[in-house]
Amino acid sequence: MDAVLNFIGEIFGYVLMFFNNIFGNFGVAIIAFTIFTRLLMFPLTIKQQKSMAGLQRLQPKMREIQEKYGNNRDKYNEEVQKLYEREGQSPTGGCLPMLIQLPIFYGLYRAICMPITCSLHLDITQGSLASAIARVKSLSDVYTTTTSSYYSQINVIEAVRNIGGNYAYYGFTSAEASALAPIYEISRGFNFLGIDLLSIAKFWNPAIILTFVVFIASAGGMFLSNKINGTVQTAQTGGCSPNMMGITMGLFSAWISLSVPSAMALYWSCTSLIAPLQSWIVHEYYNAAILNADAEARRLARIKLEEEEVIRAVGASKGVKKFAPIYALPAVESKKENAAGKAAVKKSGGKKKKSSGNNGKKSSSADYQGKKKK
């Protein structure tokens, strides 16, 4: 598991360094990284919304199956599975975004806590860098150890920053100074608005500001998301308000931020502030009513195509080449319209016959009498 997290941390380290090289500040790089990852995950968020809307649309059919096969668990599961396959739905289709967020968090955490190996991709066990780091750790006036050995690389970066490039003063060789140069370069980029992003928040340092920002962003972001999505104010189970859950999550996030580097608090704050915007976009353009109407239209179109295929197949087997449209109904005339039509045709035909017999001339009474004698 540790090797997997290191691998993810190294990948995220490349992304962080890419943004850091553009903006020249690790704090801005984390903000850009947060926006970048949220944009990558947004299609999955839409897929999650579609899955939830699809499962909501199937609820009436699920109740029918429950009423019919409620006493037969195996038959019920079989019919439910058939329903999912027929409708193209999956009960686990909306879980992927939530599952991906955890590796992103731990991968970024690894990249921030181990910036020398994950972000700079340096081997701290070989050559001049190994000897330089050993010398840095021996300098008690610039190197400060923490209770967790997990943050040893952060301690090295802070010590190199305290040295300030005065390598000759502390007895470093030119090779060791060259090996520490990229570490010193990156150490200056962790200052964001007067806050050291490598430090852990305490009540006596500026990093505590981000702890309050985390709480406000987490609780406020969830409150806005609930308001946008129209979430009920009281949950059906236990009477727990979603807004109260937001406050609880905000307090939990703030408590976690007191034990991790402030860079993670900045990431958490950005994520919480972006979430309401994504909720608004999803609610505005991908809400359940729109998705269900689109799914129903596609279902009717699919049924129509299937019917056309069946009619073509039947026609081909009988040797018929052309067919009337599927939904076109033959014109049916009423008895009155049929009788009126026949009378009109008869009357028109009689006139034509009479005129054609005299070549368009009027017949005299003498001619009529002559024809009668004959």
N, C-alpha and C positions, 0 to 999 in steps of 0.2 A: 504493500500500500504506500509506503514511504517513497519507493521508486516511482510509482505512478504520479504522486503529488509533485515530486521533483521534476518529472517530465512535463507536467502541466505548468508548473511554475516557470520552467525555462522557456516554454512557448509564450506565456504571458509576459515574461521578461523581455523577449524580443519586441513585443508590441509596445510595452511601456517605454523601452529605449527608443523605439521609432518615434513616438510622440514626444519624448523628452528631447531628442535631437532637433525636432521641429520647433518646439516652444521654449526649450532651454530651462524648463522648470518641471520638477517631478510632480508638483501639485496639479498644474495644468495638464500634465500628461495623464494623471489619474482621472481627471474630469473627462478628457477626450477618450480615454479607455472605457470609462463607464458609458458614455454615449455610444461608442462604437459597439460594445457588447450588447447593449439594449436594442440597438438597431438590428443586429444580427439575430437576436431572439424574438424580434417583433413578429415575423411570420409564424413562429411557433405559438406566440400568444394568440394570434388570429386563429390558428388551427385549434387551439384549446377552446376558444370561444365557439367555434363551429361545432366542435365535439359536444360541448355543453348544450348548445341549442338543439343539436340533433337528438341527444338523449332526452331532452325536455319534450321534443316533438313525439318521441316514442312512448311517452308515459301512458297515454290512453290504451295503446296496444299492449303495453306491459301489464296494465291492470286487467285487460281481458284475458291474457294468458294466465295471470294469477288466479282469476276467478274460475277458469276452466281446468287448470292443472295444478291448483294450489296444493292438493293433497299428494300429488305425485312429483317429488322433488326432481327426479331424474328427467321425467318428461318435460317438466317446467324449464329446467336448464337447457334441454335440447331445443325446445321451441324458442327460448330467448336467444340462443346462439344463432338459430336460423333467422330470426328477426334481425339481429345485428348484421348478419351477412347479406340479407336481402336489402337492407336499408343502407349498407355501407358504413356502419357505425361501429365504434369500439368503446367499451366502458373505460379503457385506460388511455384513450386518445388524448386527454387533456393533462396527463401527468408529466409529459416530457419537459415543459418549461420549468416546472418546480424542481425536477430532478437535475436539470442542467445548472441551476443557480448555485447549488452547493459546490460542485467542482470548480466553478468560476471563483467563488469566494475563497476556497482553500488554495486554489492555484495562485490567485493574486496575493493572498496572505503569504504564501511561500516566496513569491517573487519579491515582496517587500521586506520580509524578515531575513532573506538571504540574498541581498542585492548583488553581492560580489560574484556568487556562482550562478545565480539565476538571471540577473539583469545584465551584468557585465560579462558573464560566462568566462570567468577566470578560474584557473585551477590553483587553489590556495595551498595545495600540498606539495607543489613542485617548484624548484628553482629559487630564484631571487625573491619571488613573492612570498614563498613560505618563510624564508629567513627574515624578510621585512616585517611580516605580520607577527612573527615571534618577538622581534625587537619592539614592535608597537605595544604588545601586551605586557612587556616588561617595564614600560614607562608609566609608573604609577601616577605621575602628575598630569598625564593627558588621557590615560586609559582608565575607564571606570567599568568594573564588572557589574552585572545584574544578577538577580536571583535565578534567572533562567538562562541556561547555556544556549537555548534556541536563538537568543538574540545576540550571540557573540559577534556575528558579522556586522550587525548594527553598531555594536560597541567599537569595532575596529574602524568603521567609517567615521564615527564621531571623534575618535582619537586622531585619525589622520586629518580631520578638519581642524582639530585643536592644534595640531602641529603647524598647520598653515603653510606648508611648503618649506619650512626651515629644517630640511633633512640633515644638512651638515651639522647643525647645532646639536642634534640628537645622535650623531654618529652613524648615520646611514651611509652606506656606500652608494656610488653612482648607479649601480645596477639595481639596488633596492629602491632608490629614489625613483628610477624609471618605472619600476614595477608598481609603485604606489601612486604614480601620476594619474592613471584613470580613476582610481578610487577617490583621490582628492577632487578631481573634476566633477564627479557625480555627487560628492558630498555637499557641494555648494548649491545644488539644485533642489535640495530637500527643504529649503526655507520657503514657506508659502504664506504670504500675508503676515509675516512675523511669527509664524508657528513652525516649529521644527517637526516635520512629519515623521521623523524617526523616533521621536520621544513618546513616552507613554504619559497619558494625561494625568496630572496631579493637580490638587487644588492650588498649588503655588506656582504653576507654570501656564503659559498662554494656551497650551494644548487643551486645557479644560474647556475652552470656548467651543471646540468641536464636539465635545460631549453633549453640551446643551443643544448644539445644532443638530446632532443625531436624534435627540429626543424630539425636538420640534418637527424635524423633517419626517420622522417615522410616524409619530402620532398625527401630525397634520396631513401628511400624505395619505394615510389610511382614511382619515375623516373625509378628505376631498374625494377619494375614490369611492367611498360608500355613498356619498351624496350624488356623485355623477351616475353611479350604477343604480341608484334608487334602492339601496339596501334597506330593509326594514330596520327600525330602530331597536327592536327587541327580538332576539333570536327565539326560535321555537323551543329550543332545549335549554332549560336552566335560566331563561330570562336574561341572558347576558347580552348587553348592548354591544353592537359592532364598534361604536365609538369608544366604549370602555376597553374593548380588546385592542384598539389602536393605542390607547394610553398605556396599556400593559406592555404591548410590543415596543413602544417607545422607551419605556423604562428599562426593559430587558436589553434593548440595543445600546442604550446609554451605559448600562452596567458592563456590557461586553467591551465597550470602547475604552473603559478604564484599565483594561488589561492587555490591550494590543497597541501597536504603533498608531499614531494619529493619522497616518496615511490611510489605514483601514476605515477610520471614522469618517474621513473625507469621502471615500468611496461609498460608504453606507449612506451618507447624507445625500450624495448625488443620485444614488439609486432610488431613494425614497422620494426625492423631488421630481424625478422623471416619471415615476409610476402614475401619478394622477393625469399627466398629459396622455400617456398611453391609454389609460382608462377612458378618457374622453373620446379619443379617436376610435377606440373599439366600440364604445357605446353609441357613437354618432353614426358610424358607417358599417358596423358589424354586430348590431344588436340582434336579439333572438327573433324579433318580428321580421326584419329584413332577410336574415339567413333562412328562416323557415319558409318565407314566401318564395325565395329563390329556389330552395330545395323542392318545394311543391311544383313550381313551374318546370323544373328539370325532370321531375318524376312524370308529369303529364306528357312532356315531350318524349320521354323514353317509351311510355306506353303507346303513344301514337306511332312511333317508329317501329315498335314491335308488331303492332297491328298491320302496318303497311307491309312489313316483311312477310307476315303470314299470308296476306292476300296475294302478294306477288308469287309466293311459293305455290299456293293453290291454283292461281291463274296459269303458272308455267306448267303445272302437271296436267291441266286441261287443254293446253294449247292456245289459251286466250292471251292476246298480246296487250290489249289496252283495257283499262278498267276506269270506271267512274271514280271521282274522288271519294275517299273513305267516308267523310262526313257529309257529302252532298246527298240530299234527299230528292227523289223524283217529284216532278210537279204533278199535283193531283187536282183535277178540275172537278168542280161541283156539278151536280145535275143541271142546275139552272144555267151555269156558264156553258155547259156542253150543248144544251138545247138552243140557247141563244146563238151560239156559234154556228150550228148547223142551219138554222133559219137564215142567218146572214149569208151563208155560202149559197144556199138554194136560191135566195132572192137575187143575189148577184149573178149567178149562173143563168137564170131565166132571162135577165135583161140582155146579157151578151148574146144569147141564142136568137132572141128576137131581132136584134139589130143586125146580126150577121146574115140572117135569112134574106133581107131586103137590100143588102149592100149599103146600108145607111140611108135609104130613101123611104119616104112615107108611102104606104100602100093605100090605093083608092078603093072605093066601095065597088066599082065596076070590076076591077081586078079580083076582088074578093068573090064577087058573084060568079065570075068566069071560073075561077078555081073550084067553086062549090059545085057547078054543073059538071065539070070534068070528073 
